[in-house]
């Protein structure tokens, strides 16, 4: 069930969802497709870590938005540090698909003319390819709304969501815009984290350093275009079946 608050968005700003314990959470519905039309609303949400959701947030997500599946892209260490979330305790199925090795990560080589984060993002695909495909497979088979998150909801989450959107035929500009949109919430997330920890708020330069840049995702997707025939080609080359790709498109389109 989708509430009026999750009506079909027409701009980036309209896709933000408002919760007491979350800042960087939005619906990826309403994005334009290459062949016309838009992605469905109320199917796929993306967020930062769910550690600080309130009881009211749980009710809104579960009863209001029909959340039934959470894909957690964090490492074992990150999950152990924060423990089980209120949403997991409320019975929402939560599945881990970590994108980063627990130790000893060597990034793939990339050219000097690409954004530094490109190596990180391509590293997720190289190091945790089965988990990337597994997460997409679960999204394709899910009932009700699904939510993808990592720690800040911008890098690991941004890479997976961009792969999904590209694979189902969202216009490239809209895919990149969705990825970069998290930059507008970096300061709000730091304010929440520092207020809870008692640490000092970082300065503008540090906040800017953590902000995603559109060029990084543009270059990742361009690499996949050249090397694999796009995100759909990469997913199928790494085990996603044609039927599963069709199911993913049917879910989101």
N, C-alpha and C positions, 0 to 999 in steps of 0.2 A: 504494500500500500504506500502511495506517495502523497504527501501532504501538499497543500497549496503553496507552501514555502519552497517546494522543489519543482515548481512549474518550469516549463521549457524556457531556458535562458536565451537571450538574444545577444548578449555581450559578455565579455570575460567577467565583468564585475557581477553580473547576475548569477554566476555559477558558485559564488562563495556561499558556504553554509555557516551559520552562526551558532556557536556552542560556548558554554561557560569555560570548559577546560581545553579547548582547541582553538588554534589560530589559523593554521594552514590546512584547511579542509574545504574541498570543493567537489562538485559533481562534474564529470567529464561529458555529460550530455549536452546536446545543443550545438555540437561542433559540426562545421560544414563538411560534407563528403564530396569527393572528386566527381562522383556520378550524380550528384544532386541529393538533396535531403540533408538530414542532420542525425547525429548520434542520439540514441535514446537517453532520456533522463531517468534517474532513479535506479540505474543498473550498476554503475561503477563509480565509486567515490575514491578519493585519494586524500591522504592525511599525514600529518606528523605522528609521532608516537602517541599512543592512547593512554599513557600512564596517568594523566590528570583529568580524565573524564569524570564528570559528576553524576550523581544518580539521575538528575534531570537530563543530562546528555545521553545517558543510557536509554532512558525512556524515548527520547526523541529519535535516536538512531534505530532502536529495535521496533518500537511501536509506530513511530511516525514515518520512518523511511524504510522499514522492512528489512533491516540489515540481518543477513543470515550467514555471511562468510567474511572472515578477516584473513588476509594474507600478510603475514609479518615477515619482512625482509631483513630483520636485524640478525646479528650474530648471537650465538649461545651466551656469550659474555654479556652482551647488552640486555638480553632478556632476563638473565639471572640477576643482574644488578637491580632491575625494577620489579621483577616478580609478575604474577598473573594480573591481568587488567580486570576492571569491573565488568567489561563486556564479556570476557571469557567466563567470569563467575556467573554472569546472567545467562549463560548457555549458548552464546554465539560461537559457532565453530571457528576455531582459530588454528591456522596452519602456518608453520614456519617454512620459508624458502630463502635461506640466507644467501646473499649475493657476494659475500666477502669471506675468504678463508679465515679461520680462527687465528692463524699465525703464518708468517713467512710469505707475504704477498709480493710478487715481482710484476710490475706493470708491463704491458706490451709496449714495444717501441712504436712511436709515432713520429711524424715529421716535425721539424722545428716551427713550421708555419701553422700548426694547429693549436687549439686551446688546450691548456694543461689537463683539464678534466676529461678530455676525450680518451686518454689512456685509461683513466679510472673506469669509465663507462664501458669501453671495449673489454676491459679486464673482467668486468662482471660476466660478460658473455663468454669469454674464454675460460675463466676459472669455475664458473657456476652455470654453465650452459644447461645441464639437466634441471637445475632449479628454476632457471628462467622459463624453460619450456613447461616444467611442472606447474608453475604459477599460472601461466597462460591456459594450460589445460584445465585447471580448477576453475578459472574464470569462465571458460567456455561451458562448463558443465554445471555451474552454480544455479540455484534457484533463489529468487529474491535478489536484494541488493548485496553487492560485495564491496569491500573496502580494502585498499592496498596502502600499507604504510611502512616506513622505516623509522629513523630517528627524527629527522627534520622534515621528511616528506618531499625532498627536493632532488636528491641524487639517485639513490637506488629506486625509489618510487618513481622519480621522473623518467628514468631509463625504461623501466617496465611499462609504464603507461604510454610512453612515446612508442615503444615497440607495438603495443596493442593497437593504439590509434592508427599508426601507419599501416599495420597489417589489415585493418578493416576498411581502409580507404579514406581516412580523413585527410583533408587538404594539408599539404606539408606546412604551410604557413601557420595553420591552426594548431598543428601538433607542436611546433616549436614554441608558439605563443603560450600554449598550456604549460609546457615545461618551464618557461621563463617566468611565468606568473607568480611562482613561489617567491621570487625576489622581493615582492611587495610585502611579504609577511615575515621576513627574517628579523627585523627589529622587534616586532610583536612577540615572536617566539623567544628571543633573547630576554625581553622584559619579563616574560612569564618564568623562564628558567632561573634568572638571577633573583627574582623576588622570592622564589621558593628556596633557593640555595643560600641566599644571603650574600652572594658574590656581587662584585661591582659590575655595572652595565658596561659592556665593551664600547669603544669609541666608533665613530663613523667608518673609519678605515677598516676595522676588523669586521664590522657588519657587512661592509661592501665586499670584503674578501670572501665571505660565505655566500654571497648572492649568486644564483645561477645566471649564466650568460647564454643568450639565445644562440650565439655562434657555436657553442660547444655541442648542442644537440643538432644543429644544422650539419656540423661536420661528422658527427656519429652517423646520422642517417644517410649522408652522402657516401660515407664509407660502406655502409651496408648496401646501398644502391649499386655501387661499383663492384663490390666483392661478392654479394649474395643475391642480388636482384631485389633488394629491399628487406624490410623486417619480416614480411611473410615468407620470403625465400629463405632467410636465416632460420626462422622457426621450423619450417618444413625440413630443411637440411639437417636440423638437430633433433628431429623426432616427432614434431607435431604432424598429425595426419591431415589429409585434405578434409576429411569429415569434421575433425576438430576445428580446423580453421573456418569452415562453413558455420559450425555451431557458434563460434566466437562472433562471427559477423552477424548471425541471426540474433544473438543476444544484444549486441550493441547498436545495430543499425535498424 
